Amino acid sequence: MDVDELISSSKLLKHWPSLFITLALIWIVKRLFFKGNRVLKTYNLDEQVEEEVEHFADLGDELQPALEDKPHVPFVPGQNLNPNGAKRLYELMRGRRSIRSFSSHPKPDLSVIEDCIRAAGTAPSGAHTEPWTYCVVQEPELKRSIREIVEQEELVNYSQRMHPQWVTDLRPLQTNHVKEYLTEAPYLILIFKQTYGLSENGKRMRRHYYNEISTSIAAGILLCALQAAGLASLVTTPLNCGPALRNLLGRPVNEKLLILLPVGYPKDGCTVPDLARKNLSNIMVTF
Ligand SMILES: Cc1cc2nc3c(=O)[nH]c(=O)nc-3n(C[C@H](O)[C@H](O)[C@H](O)COP(=O)(O)O)c2cc1C
């Protein structure tokens, strides 16, 4: 078979121009589609976010630090728990467990919760942006509304959104879409990360670098403080509930729910899964 014969017998070689044009069109459409998606992904949480995030672009020429320029002062070490401070903290923290059955009474004093949140507020944060808000809910009616929102979504989460493997992994914890603790616990602390902030006059946007990491570190300190105060808690991250809970509490669009934390004392007869924790040799590598 000579070359001419080969070309006329091969459909691929014969139709290469139309094939090339089709592939080029697919590539163009795909690029357009993904570009559109990226925009959507960034902005579709709320129309206002789109409007406000675009403000960042206007800052270009007149860059100023978000923090006021401050003098540097000598470092004064704070208190510690020595002797054996770290060991004592470890002994305290090893007793922390997530509980899912709370007693409505007694209700811890709000001042204790305030101290715990003060402690959380000492966390480090990207560029000292302190990108967190703690909403403390104690009103029964509001707790009922929160439970309603969460249970509705969790029913869909467990039955449709979560991968069967995920649901299977949760089986030992005996969790399901029913969340009695949301109305039983005397306090619900909703921890929001602020994805961006506003300057004091409200005119300039402030970038909140690493806002999720910063807020998570602060949440860790909050858990330590609650444990130190003898209070129990449960870190929960109800999937798909953030916007509805933010609206319910009338929080601004720059705040995104990170953790919903019921807090209080355990109900009589409260049980927890008999979990073991990794030992030091499994979590620490020395060099
Ligand atoms: C980021 C994060 C998300 C969690 N989400 C949930 C949740 O949605 N519902 C729940 O019942 N427990 C949740 N937990 C609690 C874990 O199941 C619990 O920490 C784990 O089983 C270990 O138990 P312990 O906290 O008693 O040590 C979450 C914990 C973390 C750190």
The ligand as a Tripos MOL2 file, in Angstrom:
@<TRIPOS>MOLECULE
LIG
   31    33     1     0     0
SMALL
NO_CHARGES

@<TRIPOS>ATOM
      1 C1        -12.8590   18.9270   62.9590 C.3       1 LIG1
      2 C2        -13.7290   17.9990   63.7630 C.ar      1 LIG1
      3 C3        -15.0280   17.7800   63.3440 C.ar      1 LIG1
      4 C4        -15.8700   16.9840   64.0940 C.ar      1 LIG1
      5 N1        -17.1700   16.8560   63.6950 N.ar      1 LIG1
      6 C5        -18.0170   16.1510   64.4580 C.ar      1 LIG1
      7 C6        -19.4010   16.1170   64.1470 C.ar      1 LIG1
      8 O1        -19.8460   16.7580   63.1850 O.2       1 LIG1
      9 N2        -20.2270   15.3890   64.9360 N.ar      1 LIG1
     10 C7        -19.7570   14.6960   66.0260 C.ar      1 LIG1
     11 O2        -20.5590   14.0480   66.7110 O.2       1 LIG1
     12 N3        -18.4450   14.7250   66.3660 N.ar      1 LIG1
     13 C8        -17.5690   15.4460   65.6160 C.ar      1 LIG1
     14 N4        -16.2460   15.5340   65.9810 N.ar      1 LIG1
     15 C9        -15.7800   14.8660   67.2150 C.3       1 LIG1
     16 C10       -14.9370   13.6410   66.9030 C.3       1 LIG1
     17 O3        -15.7670   12.5850   66.4950 O.3       1 LIG1
     18 C11       -14.1400   13.2650   68.1600 C.3       1 LIG1
     19 O4        -13.2540   14.3000   68.4590 O.3       1 LIG1
     20 C12       -13.3430   11.9840   67.9650 C.3       1 LIG1
     21 O5        -14.2120   10.8860   67.8360 O.3       1 LIG1
     22 C13       -12.3640   11.7280   69.1130 C.3       1 LIG1
     23 O6        -13.0510   11.6570   70.3300 O.3       1 LIG1
     24 P1        -12.6550   12.5760   71.5740 P.3       1 LIG1
     25 O7        -12.9100   14.0000   71.1560 O.co2     1 LIG1
     26 O8        -13.5390   12.1120   72.6860 O.co2     1 LIG1
     27 O9        -11.1990   12.3760   71.8550 O.co2     1 LIG1
     28 C14       -15.3870   16.3390   65.2550 C.ar      1 LIG1
     29 C15       -14.0730   16.5780   65.6790 C.ar      1 LIG1
     30 C16       -13.2670   17.4110   64.9490 C.ar      1 LIG1
     31 C17       -11.8780   17.7150   65.4460 C.3       1 LIG1
@<TRIPOS>BOND
     1     1     2 1
     2     2     3 ar
     3     2    30 ar
     4     3     4 ar
     5     4     5 ar
     6     4    28 ar
     7     5     6 ar
     8     6     7 ar
     9     6    13 1
    10     7     8 2
    11     7     9 ar
    12     9    10 ar
    13    10    11 2
    14    10    12 ar
    15    12    13 ar
    16    13    14 ar
    17    14    15 1
    18    14    28 ar
    19    15    16 1
    20    16    17 1
    21    16    18 1
    22    18    19 1
    23    18    20 1
    24    20    21 1
    25    20    22 1
    26    22    23 1
    27    23    24 1
    28    24    25 2
    29    24    26 1
    30    24    27 1
    31    28    29 ar
    32    29    30 ar
    33    30    31 1
@<TRIPOS>SUBSTRUCTURE
     1 LIG1         1 GROUP 0 **** ****
